[in-house]
């Protein structure tokens, strides 16, 4: 009888301890959030949210938006809001999980048939980041900052980008260029990833070999544009681990980090999570330029209108924990500040400092 009583007491104590823990989390979440407002299906840059972001970015240089799902429109809306916010705060680069050629093409990317993009992309239902940004009306062609693609090249964007760069050359220079580097005549926007990777790596080696002749043939600006386009170190396939290449492309742009500059990065959750070993954000955090200067905001979408909902890797967002976030959220769009969560909740805050908790978005 005493043993049964002891087990009962132990069970009650465990239950009360669980309730106390949940109560503490609920209280914290209620007090550490800011509402994000929308009007006409657009996010509004209100002073409360702007001040919140500024306070969080104190001492930071890079703001990372981790997309919970590549198909969510709310990602592009939030990226647009963040661009406007940081544009007046020294924004130098807006990094996208896209290729260099996509960003060089700018709004000309809209002319590329999306069936080619979908045929190539591992995210069949999602447009490429730059194309999605343009479609959502969040691309600023007159920006003082640069859009930079840090991911692998896509053939349906790369070949038109090459044609665009070469279109300004006179006929004789063009013919001499083709004779010097015949690989540039190759063009297959529907090329499969493995074939394109082999072609691109061969083009890179040939470009290095022929560089002395190319420097004589081309103007300095034309040479540098072409060099940048064909020298992407990210030659991985869509299904491969790309984090070290993504990090290399970012560091190439920001070394050395300019005084007063800020940077914005939009990428998938697996690259943006500090809790995933070897992730892009973790690698960047090891650098001298960005150590302790990165602020991560991941997105969790609850009951959203996409094929894959929420963050599949954000395993803590289940059961009672998810209920706590749902109940604490003051509106359908809130940003929770997780940076000061007690250490016993490290499994929650390890993925980022902030969490955009979105209910019933598309």
Secondary structure, DSSP 8 states (H G I E B T S, - for coil): -HHHHHHHHHHHHHHHHHHHHHHHHHHHHHHSEEE--EETTEE---HHHHHHHHHHTTT--EEEEEES-TT-HHHHHHHHHHHHHHHTTTEEEEEESS-HHHHHHGGGGGGS-HHHHHHH-SSTTS--HHHHHHHTT---TT-SSEEEE-S---HHHHHHHHHHHHTTS-HHHHHHHHHH-GGGG---TT--HHHHHHHHHHHHHHHHHHHHHHHHHS-HHHHHHHHHHH--S----TTS--HHHHHHHHHHHHSS--TT-EEEEEEEHHHH-TTSTT-HHHHHHTSTTTTT-EEEEEEEEES-SSSS-S-TT-TTSSHHHHHHHHHH-SSSEEEEE-TT--GGGHHHHTT-SEEEEEES--
